[in-house]
Each structure stands twice: as C-alpha cells, then as structure tokens.
C-alpha cells in the first residue's frame, strides 16, 4: 500500500507542477490540445523516474506486487482527479469527459495505463536496479 501511495504522490506532484506551467504558459499560446500534448512527454519521464524510485526504494518479495502498487496508485489518481473536477472546477464527470479533447484525451488514457504498469515493468529489468 505504501508503495502505491508514494508512487501516486510523486507522479501527482509532478503533474500538479507541470499542470500549473501548462495552464499559465502554454494554453494561452498554443491552445489546450497542444499544451496537453506538450506536457505528455514530461509526464512520461515523471512516471518512469517515480516508478524507478519506488522499485528501488521499496522492493517487493514478488514481482506481481508491483502491479498491485500501480493499481493502487492509479485508483488514487482517479479519485484525486474526480475530486479536482467536481469540487474545485465545479464540473460533473460527464461534463469533464465531454470537454476533453479526443486526441489529448487518448494520449492521457495511454499515459494512465503506462502509469499503472510501469513499476511492474521496471521491476523486471535488472539494469534499472
């Protein structure tokens, strides 16, 4: 459980910082779609670095434990996103989904999948240890 919480916290923190920069600096210049697409490689790096840290710092006895950690982190991320959408932005979930750009939204879904499995993927690579 702690592994998933730490992993979520690291990636969510990076996403929060990148998100502020995206909204303030990129969106006014290039629009929402291109700003989100520009942020995606940075988030991928944050995911890899954070997963690598978690795998090294919190070793598991069995490799499937990292899938559980990724799943817990994904669940925490989805709960946090729902909270931000509903409580902070004042939108319904259906409004949020309808307002998502189809291209940037698809990339975001792929990043969520990568986020969930990255600790497991890196746990099998001795070169990352």
Secondary structure by P-SEA (a helix, b strand, c coil): caaaaaaaaaaaaaaaaaaaaaaccccccccaaaaaaaaaaaaaaaaaaaaaaaaaaccccccaaaaaaaaaaaaaaaaaaaaaacccccccaaaaaaaccaaaaaaaaaaaaaaacaaaaaaaccccc
